[in-house]
Amino acid sequence: MTDALISAALAARAHAFAPFSRFPVGAAIEDAAGHIHTGCNVENATYGLTVCAERVAVFKAISEGARQFLRVAVAADTDVLTPPCGACRQILWEFCGDVEIVLVNLQGKTESHRLKDLFPRPFDVSFL
Ligand code: THU
């Protein structure tokens, strides 16, 4: 499966700053207007301040004024496709809701999941 969102996630991966893990990741988010926002992981020497590709993409999109999202793509070089980490699932849920998450690797293998299936029973603003 090839589409613009997947291509954008793969291209964003090339910009990853991952000298510590050597595990570059790319992400791309399609907003309701059809615009694509991308992100890569940005690591830090303290390790804990590292930000994943998915959160970079979400925060870039939010900072550009986007508020509704349709799909997210995550690209990494693994045979078992790399899913968003727990922290990213929380952020994706709060900003994107039950979006489609497309995972892809460098061989073009893809999987599509609903965020609700990856992140059941979320805590969010509805509890506050
Ligand atoms: N990482 C992401 O950017 N997204 C994921 O979905 C999984 C993990 C990053 C964080 C860190 O820079 C590196 O991959 C290894 O964990």
py3Dmol code that shows the C-alpha trace and the ligand (Angstrom):
import py3Dmol

protein = """\
ATOM      1  CA  MET A   1       0.000   0.000   0.000  1.00  0.00           C
ATOM      2  CA  THR A   2       1.454   3.367  -0.998  1.00  0.00           C
ATOM      3  CA  ASP A   3      -0.174   6.672  -0.242  1.00  0.00           C
ATOM      4  CA  ALA A   4       0.922  10.209   0.526  1.00  0.00           C
ATOM      5  CA  LEU A   5       0.617   9.766   4.281  1.00  0.00           C
ATOM      6  CA  ILE A   6       2.817   6.678   4.306  1.00  0.00           C
ATOM      7  CA  SER A   7       5.346   8.334   2.011  1.00  0.00           C
ATOM      8  CA  ALA A   8       5.434  11.353   4.324  1.00  0.00           C
ATOM      9  CA  ALA A   9       6.080   9.178   7.392  1.00  0.00           C
ATOM     10  CA  LEU A  10       8.891   7.337   5.615  1.00  0.00           C
ATOM     11  CA  ALA A  11      10.422  10.637   4.471  1.00  0.00           C
ATOM     12  CA  ALA A  12      10.168  12.147   7.961  1.00  0.00           C
ATOM     13  CA  ARG A  13      12.042   9.161   9.365  1.00  0.00           C
ATOM     14  CA  ALA A  14      15.106  10.288   7.401  1.00  0.00           C
ATOM     15  CA  HIS A  15      15.231  13.404   9.602  1.00  0.00           C
ATOM     16  CA  ALA A  16      15.225  11.513  12.896  1.00  0.00           C
ATOM     17  CA  PHE A  17      17.756  12.634  15.485  1.00  0.00           C
ATOM     18  CA  ALA A  18      18.433   9.263  17.094  1.00  0.00           C
ATOM     19  CA  PRO A  19      22.174   8.986  17.866  1.00  0.00           C
ATOM     20  CA  PHE A  20      21.555   7.119  21.147  1.00  0.00           C
ATOM     21  CA  SER A  21      19.097   4.424  20.153  1.00  0.00           C
ATOM     22  CA  ARG A  22      19.933   4.414  16.430  1.00  0.00           C
ATOM     23  CA  PHE A  23      16.238   3.682  15.981  1.00  0.00           C
ATOM     24  CA  PRO A  24      14.851   6.321  13.631  1.00  0.00           C
ATOM     25  CA  VAL A  25      11.080   6.696  13.442  1.00  0.00           C
ATOM     26  CA  GLY A  26       8.889   8.851  11.224  1.00  0.00           C
ATOM     27  CA  ALA A  27       5.276   9.864  11.688  1.00  0.00           C
ATOM     28  CA  ALA A  28       2.721  11.695   9.602  1.00  0.00           C
ATOM     29  CA  ILE A  29      -0.746  12.953  10.493  1.00  0.00           C
ATOM     30  CA  GLU A  30      -3.467  13.899   8.059  1.00  0.00           C
ATOM     31  CA  ASP A  31      -5.777  16.661   9.265  1.00  0.00           C
ATOM     32  CA  ALA A  32      -9.404  17.184   8.303  1.00  0.00           C
ATOM     33  CA  ALA A  33      -8.390  19.706   5.649  1.00  0.00           C
ATOM     34  CA  GLY A  34      -6.180  17.098   3.989  1.00  0.00           C
ATOM     35  CA  HIS A  35      -2.905  18.621   5.121  1.00  0.00           C
ATOM     36  CA  ILE A  36      -0.126  16.305   6.251  1.00  0.00           C
ATOM     37  CA  HIS A  37       1.998  17.127   9.296  1.00  0.00           C
ATOM     38  CA  THR A  38       5.162  15.136   9.894  1.00  0.00           C
ATOM     39  CA  GLY A  39       7.493  14.339  12.764  1.00  0.00           C
ATOM     40  CA  CYS A  40      10.556  12.302  13.626  1.00  0.00           C
ATOM     41  CA  ASN A  41      11.966  11.219  16.951  1.00  0.00           C
ATOM     42  CA  VAL A  42      14.266  13.784  18.551  1.00  0.00           C
ATOM     43  CA  GLU A  43      16.536  12.253  21.181  1.00  0.00           C
ATOM     44  CA  ASN A  44      18.353  13.961  24.026  1.00  0.00           C
ATOM     45  CA  ALA A  45      21.565  13.187  25.933  1.00  0.00           C
ATOM     46  CA  THR A  46      19.527  12.892  29.118  1.00  0.00           C
ATOM     47  CA  TYR A  47      17.476  10.190  27.317  1.00  0.00           C
ATOM     48  CA  GLY A  48      14.311  11.038  29.260  1.00  0.00           C
ATOM     49  CA  LEU A  49      13.729  14.236  27.317  1.00  0.00           C
ATOM     50  CA  THR A  50      13.532  12.338  24.044  1.00  0.00           C
ATOM     51  CA  VAL A  51      10.344  12.988  22.120  1.00  0.00           C
ATOM     52  CA  CYS A  52       8.859  10.337  19.828  1.00  0.00           C
ATOM     53  CA  ALA A  53       8.028  10.952  16.189  1.00  0.00           C
ATOM     54  CA  GLU A  54       4.279  10.740  16.832  1.00  0.00           C
ATOM     55  CA  ARG A  55       4.276  13.447  19.485  1.00  0.00           C
ATOM     56  CA  VAL A  56       6.463  15.709  17.379  1.00  0.00           C
ATOM     57  CA  ALA A  57       3.960  15.348  14.533  1.00  0.00           C
ATOM     58  CA  VAL A  58       0.952  16.004  16.786  1.00  0.00           C
ATOM     59  CA  PHE A  59       2.512  19.047  18.416  1.00  0.00           C
ATOM     60  CA  LYS A  60       3.630  20.467  15.079  1.00  0.00           C
ATOM     61  CA  ALA A  61       0.098  20.038  13.741  1.00  0.00           C
ATOM     62  CA  ILE A  62      -1.504  21.620  16.785  1.00  0.00           C
ATOM     63  CA  SER A  63       0.910  24.531  16.643  1.00  0.00           C
ATOM     64  CA  GLU A  64      -0.077  25.091  13.007  1.00  0.00           C
ATOM     65  CA  GLY A  65      -3.722  25.400  14.018  1.00  0.00           C
ATOM     66  CA  ALA A  66      -4.977  21.946  13.028  1.00  0.00           C
ATOM     67  CA  ARG A  67      -7.539  20.455  15.418  1.00  0.00           C
ATOM     68  CA  GLN A  68      -9.198  17.525  13.639  1.00  0.00           C
ATOM     69  CA  PHE A  69      -7.308  14.513  12.411  1.00  0.00           C
ATOM     70  CA  LEU A  70      -8.180  11.564  10.230  1.00  0.00           C
ATOM     71  CA  ARG A  71      -5.193   9.250  10.057  1.00  0.00           C
ATOM     72  CA  VAL A  72      -1.717   8.725  11.468  1.00  0.00           C
ATOM     73  CA  ALA A  73       1.149   6.796   9.874  1.00  0.00           C
ATOM     74  CA  VAL A  74       4.198   5.507  11.760  1.00  0.00           C
ATOM     75  CA  ALA A  75       7.314   4.318   9.906  1.00  0.00           C
ATOM     76  CA  ALA A  76      10.188   2.279  11.350  1.00  0.00           C
ATOM     77  CA  ASP A  77      12.611  -0.396  10.159  1.00  0.00           C
ATOM     78  CA  THR A  78      11.201  -3.444  11.948  1.00  0.00           C
ATOM     79  CA  ASP A  79       9.694  -6.690  10.685  1.00  0.00           C
ATOM     80  CA  VAL A  80       7.092  -6.648  13.446  1.00  0.00           C
ATOM     81  CA  LEU A  81       5.641  -3.229  12.724  1.00  0.00           C
ATOM     82  CA  THR A  82       6.451  -0.590  15.347  1.00  0.00           C
ATOM     83  CA  PRO A  83       3.392   0.736  17.200  1.00  0.00           C
ATOM     84  CA  PRO A  84       3.174   4.043  19.111  1.00  0.00           C
ATOM     85  CA  CYS A  85       4.494   3.894  22.697  1.00  0.00           C
ATOM     86  CA  GLY A  86       2.155   4.330  25.639  1.00  0.00           C
ATOM     87  CA  ALA A  87       2.849   8.048  26.061  1.00  0.00           C
ATOM     88  CA  CYS A  88       2.144   8.652  22.375  1.00  0.00           C
ATOM     89  CA  ARG A  89      -1.077   6.658  22.543  1.00  0.00           C
ATOM     90  CA  GLN A  90      -2.294   8.969  25.299  1.00  0.00           C
ATOM     91  CA  ILE A  91      -1.397  12.095  23.319  1.00  0.00           C
ATOM     92  CA  LEU A  92      -2.858  10.686  20.110  1.00  0.00           C
ATOM     93  CA  TRP A  93      -6.082   9.797  21.919  1.00  0.00           C
ATOM     94  CA  GLU A  94      -6.471  13.256  23.426  1.00  0.00           C
ATOM     95  CA  PHE A  95      -5.794  15.139  20.207  1.00  0.00           C
ATOM     96  CA  CYS A  96      -6.975  12.739  17.511  1.00  0.00           C
ATOM     97  CA  GLY A  97      -9.562  10.473  19.157  1.00  0.00           C
ATOM     98  CA  ASP A  98     -10.205   7.086  17.631  1.00  0.00           C
ATOM     99  CA  VAL A  99      -8.161   7.645  14.462  1.00  0.00           C
ATOM    100  CA  GLU A 100      -6.783   5.084  12.063  1.00  0.00           C
ATOM    101  CA  ILE A 101      -3.145   4.269  12.817  1.00  0.00           C
ATOM    102  CA  VAL A 102      -1.217   2.913   9.836  1.00  0.00           C
ATOM    103  CA  LEU A 103       2.063   1.180  10.648  1.00  0.00           C
ATOM    104  CA  VAL A 104       4.642   0.722   7.907  1.00  0.00           C
ATOM    105  CA  ASN A 105       8.165  -0.594   7.506  1.00  0.00           C
ATOM    106  CA  LEU A 106      10.851  -0.025   4.898  1.00  0.00           C
ATOM    107  CA  GLN A 107       9.725  -3.081   2.904  1.00  0.00           C
ATOM    108  CA  GLY A 108       6.291  -1.528   2.466  1.00  0.00           C
ATOM    109  CA  LYS A 109       4.535  -3.890   4.863  1.00  0.00           C
ATOM    110  CA  THR A 110       1.571  -2.120   6.427  1.00  0.00           C
ATOM    111  CA  GLU A 111      -1.032  -2.701   9.118  1.00  0.00           C
ATOM    112  CA  SER A 112      -4.006  -0.556   9.994  1.00  0.00           C
ATOM    113  CA  HIS A 113      -5.404  -0.266  13.515  1.00  0.00           C
ATOM    114  CA  ARG A 114      -7.971   1.895  15.249  1.00  0.00           C
ATOM    115  CA  LEU A 115      -6.421   3.769  18.143  1.00  0.00           C
ATOM    116  CA  LYS A 116      -9.221   2.493  20.383  1.00  0.00           C
ATOM    117  CA  ASP A 117      -7.940  -1.049  19.843  1.00  0.00           C
ATOM    118  CA  LEU A 118      -4.351  -0.082  20.663  1.00  0.00           C
ATOM    119  CA  PHE A 119      -5.432   2.018  23.647  1.00  0.00           C
ATOM    120  CA  PRO A 120      -8.527   0.609  25.332  1.00  0.00           C
ATOM    121  CA  ARG A 121     -10.212   2.348  28.258  1.00  0.00           C
ATOM    122  CA  PRO A 122      -8.300   5.615  28.023  1.00  0.00           C
ATOM    123  CA  PHE A 123      -8.229   8.349  30.616  1.00  0.00           C
ATOM    124  CA  ASP A 124      -9.158  11.683  29.083  1.00  0.00           C
ATOM    125  CA  VAL A 125     -10.953  14.968  29.628  1.00  0.00           C
ATOM    126  CA  SER A 126     -14.298  13.191  29.986  1.00  0.00           C
ATOM    127  CA  PHE A 127     -13.241  12.202  33.521  1.00  0.00           C
ATOM    128  CA  LEU A 128     -12.377  15.722  34.664  1.00  0.00           C
TER     129      LEU A 128
END
"""
ligand_1 = """\
16
THU
N 10.143 5.937 19.183
C 9.302 6.700 18.415
O 9.677 7.804 17.989
N 8.066 6.228 18.152
C 7.638 4.978 18.462
O 6.539 4.611 18.074
C 8.495 4.079 19.236
C 9.746 4.673 19.776
C 11.511 6.407 19.405
C 11.850 6.887 20.776
C 13.351 6.697 20.784
O 13.964 7.820 20.163
C 13.584 5.494 19.896
O 12.406 5.357 19.119
C 13.844 4.201 20.657
O 12.872 3.980 21.617
"""
view = py3Dmol.view(width=600, height=400)
view.addModel(protein, "pdb")
view.setStyle({"model": 0}, {"cartoon": {"style": "trace"}})
view.addModel(ligand_1, "xyz")
view.setStyle({"model": 1}, {"stick": {}})
view.zoomTo()
view.show()
